[in-house]
């Protein structure tokens, strides 16, 4: 293995003794985008203020390790009793 790219400092520190000189800190590979215009959100009937959670799952990893259903269940458990939240599942 030539090099390991890791965005999380704690993981990079854990790997560094195992792979001396081969662990590089890199940012998460997310593209920056502009926030949508207020007019674009009017048809969504969102509360103000609103929090939108996004979970990205790669289909090339094992679902046991990156379980998207567990992520949805955690959000549901955390917010299901709040009347000011909309959870779609």
Backbone bond lengths (Angstrom), bond angles and torsions (degrees), N, CA, C in turn:
res aa  C-N    CA-C-N  psi(-1)  N-CA   C-N-CA  omega(-1)  CA-C   N-CA-C  phi
1 X - - - 1.439 - - 1.527 107.75 -
2 X 1.306 114.99 130.20 1.462 119.90 -177.22 1.528 111.79 -82.06
3 X 1.328 116.64 -47.66 1.456 119.76 -173.55 1.519 109.88 -158.58
4 X 1.337 116.82 147.87 1.465 123.18 175.43 1.518 107.54 -114.48
5 X 1.307 116.45 127.57 1.460 121.68 175.59 1.517 107.71 -101.46
6 X 1.317 116.82 127.42 1.467 121.24 -176.85 1.520 109.95 -139.64
7 X 1.350 117.87 126.74 1.456 120.37 -179.86 1.531 114.22 -82.49
8 X 1.321 118.50 -20.94 1.460 121.03 -176.48 1.523 110.95 -96.95
9 X 1.324 115.61 126.90 1.456 121.52 -177.42 1.526 111.96 -60.03
10 X 1.323 117.38 -43.19 1.468 120.57 -177.45 1.532 111.27 -62.78
11 X 1.324 117.37 -38.02 1.467 121.06 178.59 1.524 109.98 -71.86
12 X 1.322 116.68 -41.73 1.465 120.28 178.92 1.528 110.75 -61.25
13 X 1.332 116.53 -40.28 1.462 119.87 178.32 1.520 111.63 -66.12
14 X 1.323 117.33 -35.60 1.468 120.82 178.93 1.528 111.04 -70.09
15 X 1.323 117.14 -34.50 1.465 120.91 -178.97 1.523 113.41 -80.89
16 X 1.324 116.89 -26.79 1.468 121.26 -173.70 1.535 113.66 -54.67
17 X 1.334 120.70 -44.06 1.469 118.88 178.92 1.531 113.19 -66.60
18 X 1.325 116.34 -27.29 1.463 120.77 -179.82 1.527 112.27 -80.35
19 X 1.338 115.77 -28.46 1.465 121.80 -177.41 1.523 109.60 -132.31
20 X 1.333 117.66 68.06 1.465 119.73 -175.14 1.527 112.79 -57.36
21 X 1.334 113.96 127.57 1.459 120.42 177.60 1.511 115.22 75.83
22 X 1.339 117.69 3.73 1.472 119.40 -176.59 1.526 113.65 -117.35
23 X 1.340 117.97 7.01 1.460 120.83 179.22 1.525 108.35 -106.08
24 X 1.322 115.62 123.62 1.464 121.02 -179.33 1.527 108.88 -118.91
25 X 1.337 115.67 132.73 1.463 120.97 174.90 1.524 108.61 -79.15
26 X 1.323 116.66 126.26 1.466 122.18 176.76 1.521 108.01 -132.93
27 X 1.325 118.55 151.14 1.464 120.00 178.08 1.527 111.07 -71.15
28 X 1.324 115.14 159.52 1.464 119.71 174.70 1.530 108.88 -59.43
29 X 1.321 118.57 141.58 1.468 121.09 -176.56 1.529 112.71 -81.65
30 X 1.319 116.40 66.17 1.457 121.23 178.88 1.517 109.01 -113.05
31 X 1.293 115.85 135.10 1.460 120.15 177.71 1.524 109.09 -79.94
32 X 1.308 116.28 139.69 1.452 120.48 174.61 1.519 108.53 -80.41
33 X 1.307 116.03 139.35 1.459 119.22 178.34 1.520 109.23 -138.51
34 X 1.287 115.06 159.30 1.451 120.50 177.70 1.518 109.51 -77.15
35 X 1.321 115.98 148.71 1.459 120.15 175.64 1.523 108.57 -68.41
36 X 1.326 117.16 146.06 1.470 118.94 179.61 1.526 111.16 -66.24
37 X 1.290 115.27 152.25 1.457 121.01 176.25 1.526 109.28 -65.01
38 X 1.325 116.79 148.23 1.461 121.56 -178.31 1.528 111.51 -56.20
39 X 1.338 116.87 -35.23 1.470 119.85 -179.35 1.533 111.16 -63.84
40 X 1.319 117.43 -30.09 1.464 120.89 -178.14 1.527 111.62 -71.29
41 X 1.317 117.36 -21.57 1.458 121.14 -177.81 1.524 113.46 -93.44
42 X 1.329 118.49 -9.03 1.460 120.27 -173.40 1.522 112.65 -63.66
43 X 1.306 119.53 -32.96 1.454 121.74 -179.04 1.519 114.14 -78.60
44 X 1.319 117.67 -5.83 1.459 120.73 -177.85 1.521 113.60 -88.61
45 X 1.313 118.98 -10.24 1.461 124.28 179.35 1.524 111.49 53.96
46 X 1.328 116.11 47.77 1.453 121.10 179.05 1.517 110.68 -90.10
47 X 1.336 115.92 146.49 1.458 120.38 176.41 1.524 109.21 -69.71
48 X 1.316 115.88 163.25 1.453 120.07 177.33 1.516 107.60 -124.48
49 X 1.290 122.36 119.81 1.460 127.61 -0.10 1.525 111.20 -77.67
50 X 1.306 115.83 162.39 1.457 121.35 -177.61 1.522 109.77 -130.19
51 X 1.309 115.33 146.53 1.460 121.24 173.17 1.521 106.95 -117.15
52 X 1.316 115.86 127.23 1.456 120.97 177.60 1.518 107.77 -112.05
53 X 1.321 116.58 122.91 1.466 121.06 178.88 1.521 108.51 -101.66
54 X 1.307 115.13 135.53 1.456 121.29 179.47 1.519 108.26 -123.53
55 X 1.311 115.99 129.27 1.454 120.35 176.13 1.516 107.18 -117.90
56 X 1.325 115.88 124.54 1.454 122.21 -179.56 1.516 107.66 -106.56
57 X 1.318 116.45 128.74 1.458 121.37 -178.55 1.525 108.38 -126.42
58 X 1.301 115.33 130.77 1.455 120.84 175.39 1.521 108.80 -91.84
59 X 1.295 116.96 133.62 1.458 120.60 179.90 1.520 113.07 -79.69
60 X 1.331 117.04 -0.03 1.462 119.30 178.32 1.529 112.26 -93.78
61 X 1.343 118.15 -0.16 1.459 120.72 176.00 1.522 108.76 -107.53
62 X 1.301 115.46 159.64 1.457 119.94 179.73 1.524 109.93 -69.48
63 X 1.329 116.74 134.12 1.460 120.64 -179.57 1.518 111.93 -67.78
64 X 1.319 118.25 -21.29 1.461 120.92 175.24 1.528 109.44 -63.81
65 X 1.325 116.86 -39.48 1.464 121.15 -176.99 1.523 111.64 -81.04
66 X 1.294 117.51 -37.63 1.466 122.59 -179.31 1.519 107.51 -122.40
67 X 1.300 116.77 76.99 1.462 122.57 -171.42 1.533 111.24 -84.75
68 X 1.332 118.11 101.51 1.468 119.64 -178.77 1.524 112.71 -65.73
69 X 1.319 117.53 -31.41 1.467 119.54 179.48 1.525 111.02 -67.30
70 X 1.328 117.87 -33.91 1.461 120.91 176.65 1.526 110.45 -67.52
71 X 1.325 116.96 -36.37 1.467 120.62 176.60 1.517 111.75 -63.75
72 X 1.310 116.45 -43.67 1.468 120.82 177.57 1.522 110.12 -65.01
73 X 1.329 116.93 -42.00 1.471 120.81 179.03 1.528 111.03 -62.28
74 X 1.332 117.65 -38.48 1.465 121.01 179.27 1.525 111.10 -65.11
75 X 1.341 116.94 -43.06 1.466 119.84 176.62 1.523 111.04 -63.91
76 X 1.316 116.56 -41.98 1.464 120.91 179.32 1.520 110.65 -61.43
77 X 1.333 116.48 -44.96 1.468 120.98 179.98 1.527 110.99 -64.24
78 X 1.310 117.07 -38.97 1.461 121.18 -177.60 1.524 113.04 -71.44
79 X 1.324 117.99 -33.50 1.466 120.23 -170.31 1.520 115.23 -121.24
80 X 1.303 120.05 1.58 1.468 120.21 -172.81 1.518 114.25 -63.92
81 X 1.330 118.64 -26.72 1.465 120.98 -178.11 1.521 113.29 -90.59
82 X 1.312 117.24 -0.57 1.465 119.56 -178.84 1.531 109.61 -89.24
83 X 1.305 115.20 126.10 1.463 119.86 -179.38 1.520 112.38 -76.56
84 X 1.329 117.12 -17.77 1.461 119.60 -179.24 1.521 112.13 -93.17
85 X 1.327 118.51 12.83 1.453 122.66 -179.17 1.528 110.31 -118.87
86 X 1.290 115.99 146.98 1.465 121.59 174.10 1.517 107.06 -118.09
87 X 1.319 115.62 121.08 1.464 119.91 177.34 1.512 107.18 -120.21
88 X 1.303 115.30 121.61 1.461 120.52 177.97 1.515 107.87 -106.22
89 X 1.304 115.77 133.33 1.458 119.88 179.49 1.509 111.23 -140.86
